[in-house]
Amino acid sequence: MRIDAHTHDWLCHQDIKDTGKYIADCARAGIDGIVLIATPRGRGFSENCFEVAERFGDFVIPVLQAPMETAGPDDIHRMFDRGALGIKFISPAHPYSDERYLPLYQAVKEREGVAVFHTGYLLHTPDYDPIYASGMDNMRPAHIDAILRRVPHLKVMMAHFGSPFWDETWTVIRNHPTVYSDFSGGTAIRRSMFFWREMFAPNGELAEDVVSKVCFATDVGYFREGGIMDDRIPRYINFYDQLFDSVGAPAGLREQVNSGNVLKLFGQR
């Protein structure tokens, strides 16, 4: 079983008439479920993922992206009341660990949800649109460490393994039992397998306590027009399989990374 822990909606799900066939097509492509992150349109929450989750059932775990400068704890609670299982945070005007954001994280913890953080480098448009003005220093993995010291046991998924702050991510997921990370986004899978082998199996010894905090994820879009699968999915599957082989991960650990961690985080088992 493999669940994609970081995906987006192409807003074409209405074009897919046969939901059962689409889910079966995803399974044939190696994907048995997804965490669907709804990107806001404008200054509010985008609630599109609730409609998608209703249509596609257990295949979809709904997560909403919070407009960090305008949302309050009541907004977070309202999204959980609607059916969200997690809230994504990205592009803050201040560092993630700034005290003004702590009530948002506390609200996620109170609902036993998952705080999904973009960590590390953030893309920008060719014309440097201000919506991408937040620099990566505001989104370093070190801020997650600071947050957990003030909101203990908050369940966290750190997207993109903190690229390029790989060592910070390694340290944070190893030392905080409720913090996990993934290799979504395309940067991590461009690094050599030698690099990752040295990080997760230094001197040939498997660091199982760290590998066990990783989740399979891609950052690709689902529900594309015509139900076409994103052609990057096989590349991510191959990367994770190569990583497992390179560090000598046993079958149980592979299952944990591919699906077990996500199901545990989002309360699905």
Backbone hydrogen bonds in HBPLUS format (Angstrom, degrees):
<---DONOR---> <-ACCEPTOR-->    atom                        ^
c    i                          cat <-CA-CA->   ^        H-A-AA   ^      H-
h    n   atom  resd res      DA  || num        DHA   H-A  angle D-A-AA Bond
n    s   type  num  typ     dist DA aas  dist angle  dist       angle   num
A0032-ASP N   A0002-ARG O   2.69 MM  30  5.44 170.2  1.70 164.6 167.1     1
A0003-ILE N   A0258-ASN O   2.87 MM 255  6.17 168.1  1.88 158.2 156.4     2
A0004-ASP N   A0033-GLY O   2.89 MM  29  6.28 152.8  1.97 155.3 148.2     3
A0035-VAL N   A0004-ASP O   2.77 MM  31  6.20 147.4  1.88 168.5 165.8     4
A0005-ALA N   A0216-PHE O   3.00 MM 211  6.07 162.9  2.03 136.2 141.8     5
A0219-ASP N   A0006-HIS O   2.67 MM 213  5.02 140.5  1.82 168.6 163.0     6
A0007-THR N   A0035-VAL O   3.07 MM  28  5.98 138.3  2.25 171.1 176.4     7
A0037-ILE N   A0007-THR O   2.98 MM  30  6.00 167.4  2.00 142.0 146.0     8
A0008-HIS N   A0220-VAL O   3.05 MM 212  6.23 149.1  2.15 144.1 147.1     9
A0222-TYR N   A0008-HIS O   2.81 MM 214  6.19 159.8  1.85 170.5 170.2    10
A0010-TRP N   A0222-TYR O   3.12 MM 212  6.09 162.9  2.15 174.8 171.9    11
A0015-ASP N   A0012-CYS O   2.89 MM   3  5.42 146.9  2.00 113.9 123.8    12
A0016-ILE N   A0013-HIS O   3.03 MM   3  5.34 152.2  2.11 106.1 114.6    13
A0022-TYR N   A0018-ASP O   3.15 MM   4  6.48 156.9  2.20 148.4 155.0    14
A0023-ILE N   A0019-THR O   2.96 MM   4  6.22 164.3  1.98 155.0 158.3    15
A0024-ALA N   A0020-GLY O   2.99 MM   4  6.18 155.8  2.05 144.0 151.1    16
A0025-ASP N   A0021-LYS O   2.77 MM   4  6.01 150.9  1.85 148.4 156.9    17
A0026-CYS N   A0022-TYR O   2.90 MM   4  6.21 153.8  1.97 149.4 156.2    18
A0027-ALA N   A0023-ILE O   2.99 MM   4  6.28 154.8  2.06 144.9 151.7    19
A0028-ARG N   A0024-ALA O   2.99 MM   4  6.29 152.8  2.06 146.2 153.1    20
A0029-ALA N   A0025-ASP O   3.04 MM   4  6.32 137.1  2.23 138.0 149.8    21
A0029-ALA N   A0026-CYS O   2.98 MM   3  4.93 124.0  2.30  93.4 108.8    22
A0031-ILE N   A0026-CYS O   2.83 MM   5  5.13 167.6  1.85 141.6 137.3    23
A0030-GLY N   A0027-ALA O   2.98 MM   3  4.95 152.8  2.06  99.4 108.0    24
A0034-ILE N   A0059-PHE O   2.84 MM  25  6.21 156.0  1.90 164.2 170.6    25
A0061-ILE N   A0034-ILE O   2.85 MM  27  6.16 147.4  1.96 155.3 164.2    26
A0036-LEU N   A0061-ILE O   2.85 MM  25  5.88 145.5  1.97 141.1 152.5    27
A0063-VAL N   A0036-LEU O   2.89 MM  27  5.87 153.0  1.97 166.6 157.8    28
A0038-ALA N   A0063-VAL O   2.87 MM  25  6.30 159.6  1.91 157.6 162.5    29
A0065-GLN N   A0038-ALA O   3.14 MM  27  5.95 153.3  2.22 158.0 153.1    30
A0050-PHE N   A0047-GLU O   3.11 MM   3  5.83 153.3  2.19 117.9 124.5    31
A0051-GLU N   A0048-ASN O   3.05 MM   3  5.50 123.7  2.37 109.5 122.1    32
A0052-VAL N   A0048-ASN O   3.17 MM   4  6.57 157.5  2.22 149.5 156.3    33
A0053-ALA N   A0049-CYS O   2.78 MM   4  5.91 161.2  1.81 145.6 150.9    34
A0054-GLU N   A0050-PHE O   2.95 MM   4  6.12 148.8  2.04 141.6 149.9    35
A0055-ARG N   A0051-GLU O   3.10 MM   4  6.36 149.3  2.20 141.8 149.5    36
A0055-ARG N   A0052-VAL O   3.07 MM   3  5.14 117.7  2.48  95.1 110.2    37
A0056-PHE N   A0052-VAL O   2.84 MM   4  6.04 159.0  1.89 157.3 163.4    38
A0057-GLY N   A0053-ALA O   2.79 MM   4  5.28 121.6  2.14 138.2 144.4    39
A0059-PHE N   A0056-PHE O   3.30 MM   3  5.82 153.1  2.38 136.7 135.2    40
A0060-VAL N   A0057-GLY O   3.14 MM   3  6.15 171.4  2.15 130.6 131.9    41
A0085-LEU N   A0062-PRO O   2.94 MM  23  5.89 172.9  1.94 165.9 165.6    42
A0064-LEU N   A0086-GLY O   3.21 MM  22  6.63 153.4  2.29 145.6 141.7    43
A0088-LYS N   A0064-LEU O   2.75 MM  24  5.92 159.8  1.79 135.3 142.0    44
A0066-ALA N   A0088-LYS O   2.88 MM  22  6.00 169.4  1.89 164.8 162.5    45
A0070-THR N   A0067-PRO O   3.10 MM   3  5.78 152.5  2.18 121.2 128.9    46
A0071-ALA N   A0067-PRO O   2.92 MM   4  5.67 154.0  1.99 171.6 176.2    47
A0075-ASP N   A0072-GLY O   2.96 MM   3  5.34 126.8  2.25 109.1 122.6    48
A0076-ILE N   A0072-GLY O   3.22 MM   4  6.64 153.3  2.29 150.5 158.3    49
A0077-HIS N   A0073-PRO O   2.95 MM   4  6.29 163.4  1.98 156.7 160.3    50
A0078-ARG N   A0074-ASP O   2.94 MM   4  6.11 151.0  2.02 141.6 149.9    51
A0079-MET N   A0075-ASP O   3.07 MM   4  6.36 150.5  2.16 146.7 153.3    52
A0080-PHE N   A0076-ILE O   3.12 MM   4  6.50 153.3  2.20 149.7 157.1    53
A0081-ASP N   A0077-HIS O   2.86 MM   4  6.14 151.3  1.94 147.8 156.5    54
A0082-ARG N   A0078-ARG O   3.03 MM   4  6.32 136.7  2.23 137.5 148.8    55
A0084-ALA N   A0079-MET O   2.99 MM   5  5.62 165.5  2.01 145.6 142.3    56
A0083-GLY N   A0080-PHE O   3.05 MM   3  5.05 138.9  2.22  96.6 108.5    57
A0114-VAL N   A0085-LEU O   3.26 MM  29  6.63 148.3  2.37 128.9 137.6    58
A0087-ILE N   A0114-VAL O   2.89 MM  27  6.36 151.4  1.97 161.2 169.5    59
A0116-VAL N   A0087-ILE O   2.82 MM  29  5.95 163.4  1.85 142.6 148.0    60
A0089-PHE N   A0116-VAL O   2.70 MM  27  6.11 153.7  1.77 164.2 170.0    61
A0118-HIS N   A0089-PHE O   3.02 MM  29  6.39 164.7  2.05 173.4 177.0    62
A0098-ASP N   A0095-PRO O   2.88 MM   3  5.40 167.3  1.90 124.6 127.0    63
A0096-TYR N   A0138-ASN O   3.01 MM  42  5.98 157.4  2.06 155.8 153.8    64
A0101-TYR N   A0098-ASP O   3.03 MM   3  5.92 161.8  2.07 127.1 131.5    65
A0102-LEU N   A0099-GLU O   3.20 MM   3  5.26 147.1  2.31 102.1 111.4    66
A0104-LEU N   A0101-TYR O   2.95 MM   3  5.52 134.3  2.16 115.7 127.7    67
A0105-TYR N   A0101-TYR O   3.40 MM   4  6.86 155.6  2.46 150.4 156.9    68
A0106-GLN N   A0102-LEU O   2.88 MM   4  6.10 158.6  1.93 156.4 163.2    69
A0107-ALA N   A0103-PRO O   3.02 MM   4  6.12 148.4  2.12 137.2 144.6    70
A0108-VAL N   A0104-LEU O   3.18 MM   4  6.56 151.7  2.26 144.0 151.0    71
A0109-LYS N   A0105-TYR O   2.97 MM   4  6.31 159.5  2.01 150.8 156.3    72
A0110-GLU N   A0106-GLN O   2.88 MM   4  6.13 156.4  1.94 148.6 155.1    73
A0111-ARG N   A0107-ALA O   3.24 MM   4  6.48 137.7  2.43 139.6 149.1    74
A0111-ARG N   A0108-VAL O   3.16 MM   3  5.29 132.6  2.39  98.2 110.5    75
A0113-GLY N   A0108-VAL O   3.04 MM   5  5.30 164.6  2.06 157.6 153.3    76
A0112-GLU N   A0109-LYS O   2.86 MM   3  4.87 160.0  1.90 108.2 114.1    77
A0115-ALA N   A0155-LYS O   2.84 MM  40  6.16 172.9  1.84 157.6 156.8    78
A0157-MET N   A0115-ALA O   3.00 MM  42  6.28 157.6  2.05 141.1 144.7    79
A0117-PHE N   A0157-MET O   2.85 MM  40  6.21 158.2  1.90 158.3 165.7    80
A0159-ALA N   A0117-PHE O   2.79 MM  42  5.93 158.8  1.83 160.4 167.5    81
A0120-GLY N   A0139-MET O   2.95 MM  19  5.47 158.0  2.00 125.2 132.4    82
A0121-TYR N   A0163-SER O   2.72 MM  42  6.06 156.3  1.77 162.1 168.7    83
A0128-TYR N   A0125-THR O   2.87 MM   3  4.94 163.8  1.89 115.7 118.3    84
A0132-TYR N   A0129-ASP O   2.99 MM   3  5.95 170.2  2.00 130.3 133.6    85
A0133-ALA N   A0130-PRO O   3.00 MM   3  4.87 143.1  2.14 120.3 114.8    86
A0138-ASN N   A0135-GLY O   3.06 MM   3  5.85 148.0  2.17 120.3 127.1    87
A0139-MET N   A0136-MET O   2.94 MM   3  5.05 147.1  2.05 103.2 113.7    88
A0143-HIS N   A0140-ARG O   3.04 MM   3  5.76 151.7  2.13 118.6 125.0    89
A0144-ILE N   A0141-PRO O   2.90 MM   3  5.32 136.4  2.09 109.9 121.9    90
A0146-ALA N   A0142-ALA O   3.18 MM   4  6.56 155.9  2.24 145.5 151.3    91
A0147-ILE N   A0143-HIS O   2.88 MM   4  6.13 151.6  1.96 144.8 152.8    92
A0148-LEU N   A0144-ILE O   2.98 MM   4  6.20 165.8  2.00 153.5 155.9    93
A0149-ARG N   A0145-ASP O   3.31 MM   4  6.56 138.9  2.49 141.1 151.0    94
A0150-ARG N   A0147-ILE O   2.88 MM   3  5.32 150.0  1.97 111.1 120.8    95
A0151-VAL N   A0147-ILE O   2.67 MM   4  5.84 141.6  1.81 153.7 166.6    96
A0154-LEU N   A0151-VAL O   3.32 MM   3  6.03 145.7  2.45 141.9 139.0    97
A0156-VAL N   A0178-THR O   2.98 MM  22  6.30 167.1  2.00 155.4 156.5    98
A0180-TYR N   A0156-VAL O   2.88 MM  24  6.08 156.1  1.94 144.7 152.2    99
A0158-MET N   A0180-TYR O   2.76 MM  22  6.07 166.4  1.78 142.5 146.5   100
A0182-ASP N   A0158-MET O   3.30 MM  24  6.70 137.5  2.50 158.8 153.7   101
A0163-SER N   A0160-HIS O   3.11 MM   3  6.01 169.0  2.12 130.5 132.4   102
A0161-PHE N   A0182-ASP O   2.82 MM  21  5.46 102.3  2.43 149.6 168.7   103
A0165-PHE N   A0162-GLY O   2.55 MM   3  5.07 150.5  1.63 142.2 135.6   104
A0169-THR N   A0165-PHE O   3.18 MM   4  6.50 161.5  2.21 154.4 159.2   105
A0170-TRP N   A0166-TRP O   3.00 MM   4  6.30 163.3  2.03 154.3 158.8   106
A0171-THR N   A0167-ASP O   3.02 MM   4  6.21 161.4  2.05 148.4 152.6   107
A0172-VAL N   A0168-GLU O   2.93 MM   4  6.16 160.5  1.96 153.4 158.7   108
A0173-ILE N   A0169-THR O   2.97 MM   4  6.14 176.9  1.97 164.8 164.5   109
A0174-ARG N   A0170-TRP O   3.15 MM   4  6.12 145.9  2.27 138.8 148.2   110
A0175-ASN N   A0171-THR O   3.17 MM   4  6.23 145.4  2.29 142.7 150.3   111
A0176-HIS N   A0172-VAL O   3.08 MM   4  6.05 132.8  2.31 150.5 159.5   112
A0179-VAL N   A0176-HIS O   3.15 MM   3  5.56 166.8  2.17 124.3 124.4   113
A0181-SER N   A0213-LYS O   3.02 MM  32  6.51 151.8  2.10 158.4 166.9   114
A0215-CYS N   A0181-SER O   2.80 MM  34  6.11 136.3  1.99 149.7 163.1   115
A0185-GLY N   A0218-THR O   3.12 MM  33  6.05 175.4  2.12 124.8 123.4   116
A0190-ARG N   A0187-THR O   3.06 MM   3  5.44 158.2  2.10 111.0 117.9   117
A0191-ARG N   A0188-ALA O   3.07 MM   3  5.58 162.1  2.10 114.6 120.2   118
A0195-PHE N   A0192-SER O   3.07 MM   3  5.27 121.9  2.43  98.8 111.8   119
A0196-TRP N   A0192-SER O   3.36 MM   4  6.83 156.7  2.42 146.6 151.1   120
A0197-ARG N   A0193-MET O   2.82 MM   4  5.95 153.2  1.89 148.1 156.2   121
A0198-GLU N   A0194-PHE O   3.02 MM   4  6.22 157.6  2.08 150.0 154.6   122
A0199-MET N   A0195-PHE O   3.19 MM   4  6.46 140.6  2.36 136.9 147.7   123
A0200-PHE N   A0196-TRP O   2.89 MM   4  6.04 161.0  1.93 155.7 159.3   124
A0201-ALA N   A0197-ARG O   2.70 MM   4  5.20 139.2  1.86 139.8 147.8   125
A0207-ALA N   A0200-PHE O   2.75 MM   7  5.29 170.3  1.76 156.1 152.8   126
A0204-GLY N   A0201-ALA O   2.92 MM   3  5.08 137.2  2.10 140.9 132.0   127
A0205-GLU N   A0202-PRO O   3.08 MM   3  5.61 170.6  2.09 118.1 121.1   128
A0210-VAL N   A0207-ALA O   3.00 MM   3  5.63 150.2  2.09 116.4 124.7   129
A0211-VAL N   A0207-ALA O   3.07 MM   4  6.35 170.5  2.08 159.1 161.4   130
A0212-SER N   A0208-GLU O   2.95 MM   4  5.74 152.4  2.03 141.9 148.5   131
A0213-LYS N   A0210-VAL O   2.92 MM   3  5.38 164.3  1.94 116.7 121.2   132
A0214-VAL N   A0211-VAL O   3.15 MM   3  5.54 155.4  2.22 121.8 120.7   133
A0216-PHE N   A0257-VAL O   2.98 MM  41  5.88 145.1  2.11 149.3 141.0   134
A0227-GLY N   A0224-ARG O   2.78 MM   3  5.24 151.0  1.86 144.5 143.1   135
A0233-ILE N   A0230-ASP O   3.25 MM   3  5.98 169.4  2.26 121.8 124.7   136
A0235-ARG N   A0232-ARG O   3.05 MM   3  5.30 124.0  2.38 103.4 118.0   137
A0236-TYR N   A0232-ARG O   3.29 MM   4  6.71 151.5  2.37 154.0 161.3   138
A0236-TYR N   A0233-ILE O   3.10 MM   3  5.35 121.2  2.46 104.1 117.7   139
A0237-ILE N   A0233-ILE O   3.07 MM   4  6.38 165.6  2.09 159.3 163.5   140
A0238-ASN N   A0234-PRO O   2.91 MM   4  6.02 161.5  1.94 146.7 151.8   141
A0239-PHE N   A0235-ARG O   2.97 MM   4  6.17 150.7  2.05 140.1 148.2   142
A0240-TYR N   A0236-TYR O   3.01 MM   4  6.30 170.2  2.02 160.6 160.3   143
A0241-ASP N   A0237-ILE O   3.00 MM   4  6.17 163.5  2.03 150.7 155.9   144
A0242-GLN N   A0238-ASN O   2.85 MM   4  6.00 156.9  1.90 148.3 154.9   145
A0243-LEU N   A0239-PHE O   2.87 MM   4  6.14 154.5  1.94 150.0 157.7   146
A0244-PHE N   A0240-TYR O   2.89 MM   4  6.18 162.4  1.93 153.9 157.8   147
A0245-ASP N   A0241-ASP O   3.03 MM   4  6.28 164.7  2.06 149.2 152.8   148
A0246-SER N   A0242-GLN O   2.81 MM   4  5.94 155.5  1.87 148.2 155.8   149
A0247-VAL N   A0243-LEU O   3.02 MM   4  6.21 156.6  2.08 156.1 159.7   150
A0248-GLY N   A0244-PHE O   2.98 MM   4  5.86 117.8  2.38 137.5 152.8   151
A0249-ALA N   A0244-PHE O   2.91 MM   5  4.93 164.4  1.93 144.9 147.6   152
A0248-GLY N   A0245-ASP O   3.35 MM   3  5.07 144.5  2.48  91.3 101.3   153
A0253-LEU N   A0250-PRO O   3.14 MM   3  5.48 122.3  2.49 105.8 119.2   154
A0254-ARG N   A0250-PRO O   3.11 MM   4  6.42 154.8  2.18 154.0 161.7   155
A0255-GLU N   A0251-ALA O   3.02 MM   4  6.33 157.4  2.08 153.4 159.0   156
A0256-GLN N   A0252-GLY O   3.09 MM   4  6.29 148.7  2.19 138.7 147.3   157
A0257-VAL N   A0253-LEU O   3.06 MM   4  6.35 157.1  2.12 150.0 154.5   158
A0258-ASN N   A0254-ARG O   2.89 MM   4  6.03 166.3  1.91 153.3 157.7   159
A0259-SER N   A0255-GLU O   3.00 MM   4  5.95 150.8  2.09 145.7 151.2   160
A0260-GLY N   A0255-GLU O   3.06 MM   5  6.11 177.2  2.06 143.0 143.8   161
A0261-ASN N   A0256-GLN O   2.81 MM   5  5.44 163.1  1.84 151.8 146.7   162
A0263-LEU N   A0259-SER O   3.06 MM   4  6.26 169.4  2.08 163.8 167.0   163
A0264-LYS N   A0260-GLY O   2.98 MM   4  6.13 156.5  2.03 148.7 155.2   164
A0265-LEU N   A0261-ASN O   2.85 MM   4  6.03 165.7  1.87 152.5 156.7   165
A0266-PHE N   A0262-VAL O   3.01 MM   4  6.13 170.8  2.02 156.6 158.2   166
A0268-GLN N   A0263-LEU O   2.69 MM   5  4.72 150.7  1.78 154.8 155.9   167
A0267-GLY N   A0264-LYS O   3.22 MM   3  5.18 163.0  2.25 104.9 108.2   168
